[in-house]
Structures are given as C-alpha cells and as structure tokens.
Amino acid sequence: MPELLLALDAGTTGARAMLVDPAGKVLGMDKQPIVSRFPAPSLVEQDAGGVWEICRAVIRGALAVAGRGITDVAAIGVTTQRASVVLWDRATGEPVAPMLVWSDLRGMDEFRALRAAGFTAWPQVPSAKLPAAIALSGRDPGDLQWGTLDSWLTYKLSGAHVTDASAGWLTGYYDQARGAGWDEALLAHQRLPASLFPAQVESWGAIAESDPAVLGARVPITALIADQEAAMVAHGALGPGDWKATYGTSGVLMAGTGDTPRRIHKTMPPEALARVGGRLRFCIEGMVITTGSLVDWLCNGLGLFASPGEMEAAAASASDAANVMVRPSLAGMGAPHGNFEARGLIAGLGLADGPGQIARAALQGIAFRFREIADVVAAALPVPEALPVAGGLSASDTLMQLQADALQRPVRRHAVREASAYGAALAAGMGAGLFGEGDLRRLARYDAEFRPRIGRDQADAMFAKWQAAVAP
C-alpha cells in the first residue's frame, strides 16, 4: 500500500518537492529556482506555464532522489506563496497573461479606489491586481478562470479549480462576514463573473485527485494550504497563542488566535489559518518584506559578497556592527509600519568599517524588524517563551543568535528548514487520515536552540539606537 506523502511547495524564488514518510522522515527533495521579471519599477511578473513545468520537474526529482515512484505516494499536499494572480483560458487551460507576483504593486490605484469605496484592500492582494491582469489578457472575463498559485498548480495537477480559506482570505475577495464564499458586492463592483473564481475547499481532507496523464497515477490531493500557514502545521502551532517565524525571501512572524479573528494592530489584520471540518481557525501575521532578498541583493545586486555563505562568514567574523545600521526595506516596510513607499537604508558607515560590519548590520536589521513585530504580538497574545523558526535564512547561526539577543527569548530552529513543504506533507497526511493533529508536535523536530548572550538593558539600548537611526 502506498504510504508516502508528497509536498509541492512553490515559493516566490523557487519551487521544491519533498517526499516524507508517515514518521516525518524526509526521504527526498528537489528544488529549482523560479525567475521573476521586472518590466518596470514595482512590477513583478512570472511565467505561470514555466512555473508549472518547474513544479513537474521537482516532483520527478524528489521521487528520483528517494528512489521511489509515484505509485508509492499515498497523498499530495500543495502549498504556495500567497496573493499572486494567475489567469488562464477556461477551454484550453493555458495562461493568458503573466502571473502577477504578490509583491507587484501595479494595483496601488485600484487599492486606493477600493478603500475609498468602502472595501477592505491592500496593495499586494489580488483584488487590487486582478482587473489589471484581465486588462493585460485582453480577454472577456467570462472565458477565463483565475486563482492564486495554489489554484493554478492544483488545476494543472487535477483539472479541479479550487482554493482553500488560507489562500482565499488573502485575495481580498473572501466573504469574511460569512466566513466562506466570495464577496458578491466586490465582484459586482469590479464587474467580475462568479465563474471566474475557484471553488473553496477545506485545507486538508478529500480535495481532488491527480490526473494519471500528468503524474502517471491517480493520487489523492488531500491538502491545499498557503505557505506560511503550512509552516504553522510544521511546528504543530495551530492553537491560540502558538507562534513561529519564517525567514524566506520575505519574513513572517505568525501567531494563532483560535476560533476568533482578532485585529491586534492596523497592519496585522486577522487571517484564516485553515478551514477543517467546516471550522475556521484564525491567525495574525506581521511581514518583514525584505529578508532573504536583502542577502541576495547584497550578494548579487551590489556584489559585496560572492555568496550567502561568504556573507555569513563575514558577519560572524565581526564582533559587532560598530555604528553601521541597515534597514531591510528594499520593497517597503510591512508590519508594524505599513509604509510601502519606504526603501532600504545603510547608515552610519565610517572609514574603519568593512564588509563584516555591513554583513552583521544587515542581519541585525532583519532581527530588529522581527522584534518590532514580536513586541506587538507578545503584548496582545499569550505566546510561548521560545520562538520556533524555520526558512532558508534560519540556517544562519549569526542571524539566529542576533534574533535571540534582540528578542531576549530562546529561538528554536526546525530541523527541516523548508517548513512550508514539510507542513504541506503533514497536512496531506492528516487529510489522508494517516495521523491526526495530536501527532504534529511529535513530528516537529528541532536541531538547535539559541539563547540570549546579552542582557535586557543592552538589547533594548541597541534596538532603540537602531530604530532612531533608520526611522522612516
């Protein structure tokens, strides 16, 4: 009998597939980069068809690494970056416009217009950008289907046009008052047919089946959940007050609020964590928009370091950042600022400073941005003492130690850095009935814990100095 769990995780800069056994052991993984295009300032596009081909390739690669075949897979979980817009032809299933990535800001005018009309909106969400995508296609909306990336990949895997609450909530179209369905008033305001929109399904359970012509076998798709929410599953953090931080291209600190949607700050509105058994669970999140992308920019954009590993070594070699301060805001500042016009800043440079100080200041800037969010969350919710973390940049011991120092809390690093993929696999396991939510804490494994090495007074003084230097 097949028993393995296959996760497909498509992020902003790369896609990965992961094969996991029911005990939580990762048997194989493959990853490939995804290239974005920047046709003009603040515009970010990807080729949806190309992303699908990359996803097919990493699925084959993960199975090959594990020495297994698709017939060994009991269930598939799909997780993706959130709030991107994919538009495709209803008849042919082919994309009709570039995918507008979540960080694309071409919807600023529509965002302002929606707010003025009384609708809840944000610049990055699809409700601000779907009209622009339709205009790019030059097609009648009645002939099209749209979805966030999770919908697109599930459609290509199975032919099903679906999404879940964790992704749907962040489209701007979710009917938050009813807790399900799409906002009919907003659809009418933008003159969009309901047929354009995916059906809403549960985050884990019976969702669809893969087309044998696509993967070579009919495999149940039993989880469909957004990437940050999938990472919560990886940590077993589904209860009120449970929290985690993810250090990826962008960074997110997320905390659960249980059955109750809570707004703890104007930049941290309630979100759907998952919908299972007809029950919605909620969370809040604060985003550090520039996290791993700051490291990439310092290495590939400015050319200061040959690789992230060289930057990590430079940061570790410096005992401190001296007076150098970095604000990681190359694409605006998320929570708790909500300032999308802000741009990156390097301040306090002196003749004695070198690459080590800049590298360390960059990582410290990321840690301080997370502290800004953590302070808001911890003041509103009964969070645990330790902060569980994952994501590619969590591999930086220097950053993790700086984070523990800044927070004055222990930081626990997940043994599987790719927590979104791991969480999607575990969600698929729950959806297939292989184990339950009570098993998640057992399946969450940590390989390091970082404890503060400086005192509260010093940490607070350093944080205050940074805030004063980089205030937008």
C-alpha positions, 0 to 999 in steps of 0.5 A: 500500500502506498504510504508516502506523502508528497509536498509541492511547495512553490515559493516566490524564488523557487519551487521544491518537492519533498517526499516524507514518510508517515514518521516525518522522515524526509526521504527526498527533495528537489528544488529549482529556482523560479525567475521573476521579471521586472518590466518596470519599477514595482512590477513583478511578473512570472511565467505561470506555464514555466512555473508549472513545468518547474513544479513537474520537474521537482516532483520527478526529482524528489521521487528520483532522489528517494528512489521511489515512484509515484505509485508509492505516494499515498497523498499530495499536499500543495502549498504556495506563496500567497496573493499572486494572480494567475489567469488562464483560458477556461477551454484550453487551460493555458495562461493568458497573461503573466502571473502577477507576483504578490509583491507587484504593486501595479494595483496601488490605484485600484487599492486606493479606489477600493478603500475609498469605496468602502472595501477592505484592500491592500496593495499586494492582494489580488483584488487590487491586481486582478482587473489589471491582469484581465486588462493585460489578457485582453480577454472577456472575463467570462472565458477565463478562470483565475486563482492564486498559485495554489489554484493554478498548480492544483488545476494543472495537477487535477483539472479541479479549480479550487482554493482553500480559506488560507489562500482565499482570505488573502485575495481580498475577495473572501466573504469574511462576514460569512466566513466562506464564499466570495464577496458578491458586492466586490465582484459586482463592483469590479464587474467580475463573473462568479465563474471566474473564481475557484471553488473553496475547499477545506485545507486538508481532507478529500480535495481532488485527485491527480490526473494519471496523464500528468503524474502517471497515477491517480493520487489523492490531493488531500491538502491545499494550504498557503505557505506560511500557514503550512509552516504553522502545521510544521511546528504543530502551532495551530492553537491560540497563542502558538507562534513561529517565524519564517525567514524566506525571501520575505519574513513572517512572524505568525501567531494563532488566535483560535476560533476568533479573528482578532485585529491586534494592530492596523497592519496585522489584520486577522487571517484564516489559518485553515478551514477543517471540518467546516471550522475556521481557525484564525491567525495574525501575521506581521511581514518583514518584506525584505529578508532573504532578498536583502542577502541576495541583493547584497550578494548579487545586486551590489556584489559585496559578497560572492555568496550567502555563505561568504556573507555569513562568514563575514558577519560572524567574523565581526564582533559587532556592527560598530555604528553601521545600521541597515534597514531591510526595506528594499520593497517597503516596510510591512508590519508594524509600519505599513509604509510601502513607499519606504526603501532600504537604508545603510547608515552610519558607515565610517572609514574603519568599517568593512564588509563584516560590519555591513554583513552583521548590520544587515542581519541585525536589521532583519532581527530588529524588524522581527522584534518590532513585530514580536513586541506587538504580538507578545503584548496582545497574545499569550505566546510561548517563551521560545520562538520556533523558526524555520526558512532558508535564512534560519540556517544562519547561526549569526542571524539566529543568535542576533534574533535571540539577543534582540528578542531576549527569548530562546529561538528554536530552529526546525530541523527541516528548514523548508517548513512550508513543504514539510507542513504541506506533507503533514497536512496531506497526511492528516487529510489522508487520515494517516495521523491526526493533529495530536501527532504534529508536535511529535513530528516537529523536530528541532536541531538547535536552540539559541539563547540570549548572550546579552542582557535586557538593558543592552538589547533594548539600548541597541534596538532603540539606537537602531530604530532612531537611526533608520526611522522612516 
